[in-house]
């Protein structure tokens, strides 16, 4: 993987850390909880969060300390072609700017986690930290959606813990709400979830089989739902 795409996220995320932190503190009263849950982690991790707004990817690096050992943060994204009919998003999302920030594409439709997530397996194997949204898209109704299985696969494949993150207060945040300082966004770091916990909890509910990664993803999203007070999960079929 091109070394510039490894270095640039560190530079860019450090450059904007101070202004971003100040802006978020002032306009959306950003409150950070549970940071102590990161103190005993001694290797890279997978951060997993609910996805409620376009602001979510910025919140995590802004919530970590400036000299955090978890910086820079890398991300999963869709291919740029996915955004070709998405207005302004097609200019930024999935392209060079996205990769410079740390977002690398997952390849959908392959029905093979190893091939779909090859970029992220490489990043994690090299000690990078990944931020992933298990739902795969921004919620349409405020409820936490069903999980994809990629997050749990990566955790098992790379033998890493998952740190659940709950984000509340960002859903349907408008520019007017932002500028008028009408919202309070809370980002909560949960306790790390080990592979043994995932398998133990999921085994109690279902037979471990081909859908185990989705079931494990559901378990993580359940923990996130508890943190944000969103226990009314989406009722549509699992993705």
N, C-alpha and C positions, 0 to 999 in steps of 0.2 A: 504494500500500500504506500502511495506517495508520501514521503516524509513531511512535505509541506502541509498536508492535511492532518498530520499529527501535531505539528507545532503551532499552526495558526489558531486552533481553538484556545490554546493556552494564552496566546498573546491577545486575541480579541476579547476573551472573557475577562481577562485581567484589566484591559484598558477600559471596558465599560462598567466594571464592577462598582466603582464609587458612584458615578452618576446614576446608574440603574438602581442601586441600593437607596440612594437619597430620594430619587423620584418615587420609587415604590413606597418608601416610608412616608413620604409627604402626601401623595395623592390617593393611595389606597390603604394607608395605615398598616402596612405589611407587618404581621406578627409571626414570629418563627418559634415553633414549639418543638420539644423533643430532641434538640440538637445533641443532648447528652447521650442519646442512643447510638451515636456514631463513635463515641470515644474509645470503645473497646474493640473496634474493627481494625484488623491488622493487614487486610489485603484489599484489593479492589472489589467493587460490589456492583450489583444491578439495582438501580433505583427504579421503583415502579409507582406510578401515580394515576389517579383518576384524571380524565381529560375533559375540562369544562370550558376552556377558552384558548384563544390564540396566544394568550399571555403565558400559559403554563410552562413552555420550554425555557422561558427567561427566569422564572421564579426560582428554580432550583439553584443555578449558579449564583444568583443574587442572594440566596439565603444561606449559602455556605460562607464560612469565614474567608477572608481575602487570601490567606496562606493555607487554605485547606488542602490536605493531602489528597482529597478526592477531585481536585481540579487538575486538568480541565474535564468537563463533562462531554461525553459523546452521545449521539442519539440514533434512533432508527428513523428512517423516512421512507416515503414511497418514491418510485422513479419519477423523474421530471415529467415524463409523458402523461402521468396520471393527472397533472394539474393543467393540461393544455387548454381546457375550457373553463378555468377557474379565475378569470379576471386577473387582478394584480398578483395573485399567488403564483401564476405560471412564470412570473419574472424572477421570483426569489426561490420558491420551493423546489427542492429536488436538484437544483443546479449547482454551479461552482460556489456561489455565495453560501449555500446551505452546507456544502462540504467544508468550506473554510471555517464555518462556525462549529463544525463537528458532527453534522448529520450525514449518515451514510445509508444508502438505499437497501431495503430488503426486497427480494425478488419474489413477488406473489405468483400464485398459480402453479408452482412447481410440485406441490404436495410432498415436499422433502425439506424438513427444517434445516438440515445440514447445508443444502444448496441455497435455500432462501436467505439464510442468515450468515452466509460465509464471511461477509464484511465484519459482522459484529463478533463472530467467533474469533476472528483474527485480532480485533481490538481488545477483547477481553483476555485473550491468551497473552497479549503483550502488556497486560497490567493496567489497561485503561478502564475507566468507570463509565457505565452506560446508563442513560435515562430512557425509560421505555414506557409507553402508554399501553397497557395490556388490552384496552378496549379497541385500540386501533384507529379511533376517530373521536372527534369531539362529540360529547353527548348532545342529543337533539332535544331532550326534554328535562335535563337536569338530573335524571336518575343515572346511576352507574350502570353501564351496559355489560354485556357478557364478554368474557375474556377470550382472546386468542391464546394459542398454546406456546408461542415462540419464547416468551419470557421464561417460562418454566423449563423449556428445553435448554435454553442458554445457561440457566442456573445449574442444571445437571451436567450439561456438556463441559462446562468450564469450572465446575465444582466451586461455585460462588454463592454467597448469601444474597437474599433479596431484601432491600430496605423499602418497606411500604411508605408511601408519602400521601397524605391527605391534603387536598387543596380545597378550601371553601371560600366562598365570597366572590369568585371570579366568573361564575356562570352568567352569561348575557350582560357582561360589563360593557356599557356604552361609553363612548368618548365623553359624553356629557356627564355621566356618573363619575368618570375618572377625573375630569377637570374640576368638577364641583366637590370632589372629595367625599362622595356619598357612600362609598363602599369601604369595607374592611376585609382584606384578604388574609387568611390564616393558612400557613403552610406548616404541617405537622409531620415530623419524622417519627415513624414507628420503630419498634424493636426489630432487629434483623431476623429474618426467617430463614432457618437453615434447611437444607435438603431433607434431613431426617424428619423435621417437623412437617414439611409438606407431604411426604410419603405416609407418615403416620396418620395425619388428619384425613387425608384423602382416602386411605385404605379403610377407614372406619365407615365411609359413606358409599364407596363404590368398589367394584373389582378393578384392580389396576390392569389397564389394557391400552389400546391405541389412543384413547381419549384422555389418558392420565394427565397430559400437560395442560389441557384445557381445564380439567378439574382442579389442578393445582393453581392455575391462574384464577379460577373462581374463588379459591380459598384466599389468595392474596387480595383480591378485590373486596372480599368480605371484610378483611381486616381494615382496608382503606375506608370502606363504608362506615365502619364503626367509628373511625377517627373523625369523619366529616359529618356524622349524624345522618348519613344517607343509607338507611337500611332497606329502602324500597327499591330493590333491584329491578332492572328492566325485565319485562315479561315476554319479550319476543324470543324467538328461537335462538339457540346458541350459534355463535359464528364459528 
